[in-house]
Amino acid sequence: MKLKTVVVLLVVMMLTPMLFAGGAAEAEQQVSAPVTTLEFWTWRPEDVDFYASQIAIFEARNPDIKVVQTAQKNTEYNTILAASLAGGAGPDVFQGRAYGGLATFADSGYLEPLEPLMPELKSYSATSLLGATSPTDGKIYGSPAVSQTVFMYYNKAVYQELGLSIPTTWSQLLTNFDAMEAAGYLALGNGAKDGWTLETMLGGMGPAFYGGTDFFNAVVAGETNFLDPKFIKMVEKMKSLTAYMPEMYMGIGYEDMRANFFNEIAGHLIAGSYEAAYFAAQNPDLDFGIFAVPGESAADPAYVSVYADMNFAMNAASKHKEEALTFLRFLSSKEFGKAMVTDLRMVTSVPGVDASQDPFIARVLELQKNATPYLFLVGFRYAQPTGSSLWQALAQGVMGGTVTPRQAAEEIQAGIASYYKPFQN
Amino acid sequence: MEIKKLRKGAWITFFVAPGLLVVSVFILLPLFMSLYNSFFSWNQLISDRFVGLGNFKRLFGSYPYKDRFFNALGNNVTWFVMTMLVQNSIGLLFGYLMSRRIAGNQVFRRIFFIPVLFSIIAVGFLWGLYLKPSGLLNSFFNLINQPDLRQVWLGDERLATLSIIFVNIWRWVGFPSLVFLAAIDAVPEECLEAAYLDGAGEWKLFWRVIFPLIIPSITIITVLTVIGSLNVFEQIYTMTGLDGAPNYSTDTIGTLFYRTAFGSVDSGSPEIGIGSAIGVVIYLLTFCISLASIYVTRKREVQL
């Protein structure tokens, strides 16, 4: 008897909310528009607070849209995103990679082409748009957010202590290195344990030797190739820098390189603009500056390598495209771009943002006047074996002494020629 | 009678079904899916068209897949040979010494086994720190005034794989030790006594009596070593990274598979077709070599 009562009660309890639920929805529709929830994914767990504060601003202005942020680990982001998009789910708006990383998702049909929705994209710089465009169909699939620049960091305090000045020729740079070594500092903090940091190194010191944008355009067009003596000479120059790198540099990984510089053990570091905020956070007293690595004569242009790094993209299968577009527009606003500069110290791609308040960003923008595309990422990271994967491994061979610069150039050439049409003629 | 049989069958099904379901969903299904995926060419993340064995042909016949695959497989062979020779020999020695009840054997038993319980990722991370240029090991050589012995353990192409294997031996040697100890302890006392009475020395006793009787556990350890060596991944992932740095010298088919199937943030996009083909090859290799090693060692087993 008792059991029966309990069962009846349970059934009633389960059914009544359904009854009322129907009525409640009706009532709500009459009062206000329902709130749409957007899923937003990033690969920056370190920036969760920043995005939360920006989302709060957005939600205050758009009370009918709620944005839920999820941050995934950088190295696992692509895999998780690919799996959920392939499963027909995934976020409505998300941080997207640039170049080949964007093409992977765009060519699979997971990204919404943005040009028809956001005509303002036309005003972005060609460099940043290239990173958001699929080479397959030429459509723009991302709203460019951030660009990165690779150059030489130097310790200003040490420069002052030793009476050094920013070098205008390669030999002056080596003189500065020698002076630092003599004074007991490590001249150059870079290591070679993590292959990708050698691609950064190429981006920082290479362009002046291989000939910057002229070489880039020629090699992409197939008018020259990696057996070009200028490219091989660049590899030799890079190898020669090992004399100024830490003892046992082959065992120095990314974290150690950065620690070498922000702990003021090393006076120089070839690295990207994305490090500045980290250095300042690790050692607030560190007084650092940046310069472009010079070529052999002062007349040679000193380049910095630049690449688009992050786009905001929309899921082509999103059920709330209109709301997603509203949020994308917010992420592409000057206001948001400015916040990226001031709060994250990142070089925004949004045109017309005044970054002069932050001297570091202002200096990056000044160096960008002599920018050249980041060779392997921008030009050769669309098919396997990518120029990046070839270079990273072979550069380790060169730095470790098991591969000669010429062999490295030959293998890079052969690897890319296995699929790259302009190299096959 | 028939009903009884039926009932028994129903009960067996009842008990087997959950396990079978788990195995089917998490092992068999992925296996067949990767086999299925390997028969297609892929346009980025979307399967494109049926290519039959095309992906396998590219894997074994074209640059750079062929070079990468055989380089990685060669490293797996190094893993197997070194683990068999060093780890399992040490394991056998430890097991034997502990079975002889040397002083403190109860303590050793526990100490040897502790690293087996550690998380493989934690071990990789910590040893990654110890093996840095300025890490524990090199600092130790400085301390004992032997700076020439310092090496770039994880950054030197000749040393990197061996260093990681060494770390893995440190982590795992307790397992074969314990298996061999249990096997030696299970050798009937009367056999040993009989051998002693016949005047066999310790050396002869081990090779003529104990060794033939513990072949079943050697079979198990060998098969586990084969499987472990072919599937090695986490140790490399934590110590030298997905790219098998430096210059692919620590690459194994596990890291090659992961990199190819899922892509690597810093160097390239995924190729699911080739990646699936590598997955199928790993499975076939593990299956066939395990069968073969069971067959070979079974033949040497001795029945009392």
Contacts between the chains, C-beta under 8 A, distances in Angstrom:
chain1	res1	chain2	res2	distance
A	74	B	265	6.8
A	75	B	265	5.6
A	77	B	265	7.5
A	78	B	262	7.3
A	78	B	263	6.1
A	78	B	265	6.2
A	78	B	270	7.9
A	79	B	262	4.9
A	79	B	263	7.9
A	82	B	45	5.5
A	82	B	262	7.8
A	82	B	270	7.3
A	85	B	45	7.6
A	86	B	45	5.8
A	97	B	265	7.8
A	100	B	268	7.0
A	100	B	269	5.1
A	101	B	265	7.6
A	101	B	269	6.9
A	103	B	44	7.1
A	103	B	269	7.2
A	104	B	44	4.9
A	104	B	45	6.5
A	104	B	263	7.1
A	104	B	269	4.6
A	104	B	270	6.8
A	105	B	44	7.4
A	105	B	45	7.3
A	107	B	43	6.1
A	107	B	44	4.4
A	107	B	46	7.9
A	108	B	43	7.2
A	108	B	44	4.4
A	108	B	45	4.0
A	108	B	46	4.9
A	109	B	46	6.7
A	110	B	45	7.3
A	191	B	155	8.0
A	192	B	155	6.8
A	192	B	246	7.2
A	193	B	154	6.7
A	193	B	155	4.8
A	193	B	240	7.7
A	193	B	245	6.6
A	193	B	246	7.1
A	194	B	241	6.5
A	194	B	245	6.7
A	195	B	241	7.7
A	195	B	243	5.4
A	195	B	245	5.1
A	195	B	246	7.4
A	195	B	266	7.7
A	195	B	267	7.4
A	196	B	266	3.9
A	196	B	267	6.8
A	199	B	266	7.7
A	246	B	133	7.3
A	247	B	133	6.8
A	248	B	133	3.6
A	248	B	138	8.0
A	248	B	150	7.6
A	248	B	152	4.7
A	248	B	155	7.0
A	249	B	155	7.8
A	250	B	152	4.6
A	250	B	155	3.3
A	250	B	156	6.1
A	250	B	246	6.4
A	251	B	131	7.7
A	251	B	132	6.0
A	251	B	133	4.2
A	251	B	152	4.0
A	251	B	153	6.9
A	251	B	154	5.9
A	251	B	155	3.7
A	251	B	156	7.8
A	252	B	133	6.4
A	252	B	155	7.5
A	253	B	132	7.8
A	256	B	132	7.0
A	381	B	267	7.7
A	381	B	268	6.4
A	381	B	269	7.6
A	382	B	269	7.4
A	383	B	269	7.7
A	384	B	64	7.6
A	384	B	260	7.7
A	384	B	268	5.6
A	384	B	269	7.2
A	384	B	271	5.6
A	385	B	64	4.7
A	385	B	268	7.3
A	386	B	267	5.9
A	386	B	268	4.0
A	386	B	269	7.5
A	388	B	266	7.0
A	388	B	267	4.6
A	388	B	268	6.5
A	389	B	243	7.2
A	389	B	264	7.5
A	389	B	267	3.9
A	389	B	268	5.0
A	392	B	243	6.6
A	392	B	245	7.9
A	392	B	266	7.4
A	392	B	267	5.8
A	393	B	243	6.7
A	393	B	245	7.4
A	393	B	246	7.7
A	393	B	247	4.7
A	393	B	248	5.5
A	394	B	247	6.8
A	396	B	245	6.1
A	396	B	246	4.1
A	396	B	247	4.5
A	397	B	157	7.5
A	397	B	246	7.4
A	397	B	247	4.2
A	400	B	155	7.2
A	400	B	156	6.9
A	400	B	157	5.9
A	400	B	246	5.8
A	400	B	247	7.0
A	402	B	157	5.4
A	402	B	247	6.7
A	403	B	247	7.0
A	414	B	63	7.1
A	415	B	63	7.2
A	415	B	64	5.8
A	418	B	62	7.5
A	418	B	63	5.5
A	418	B	64	7.1
